[in-house]
């Protein structure tokens, strides 16, 4: 299993690749924007730190 197949949001079964694609394609900048776009991080919130790390990697 590649890194992009890693499930980041277990509640909604959303992968790292899905999150990365949404950030790049939609120009997302915040955890809330990611949640609004693809529902990642919107249930229990335990993956929000991981989502922030991905945002930081992509957006600098």
Residue pairs with C-beta under 8 A, 6 or more apart in sequence:
3 16
4 15
4 16
4 17
4 20
5 15
5 16
5 17
6 15
6 16
7 13
7 14
7 15
7 16
8 14
8 15
8 16
8 19
8 40
8 47
8 50
8 51
8 54
9 19
9 39
9 40
9 41
9 43
9 47
9 51
10 46
10 47
11 42
11 43
11 44
11 47
12 39
12 40
12 42
12 43
14 38
14 39
14 40
16 54
18 38
18 40
19 34
19 38
19 40
19 51
19 54
20 54
20 58
22 28
22 34
22 37
22 38
22 40
23 34
23 54
23 55
23 58
23 59
24 58
26 33
26 37
28 34
28 37
28 55
29 55
29 59
30 55
31 41
31 48
31 51
31 52
31 55
34 40
34 41
34 51
34 55
35 41
35 42
40 47
40 51
41 47
41 48
41 51
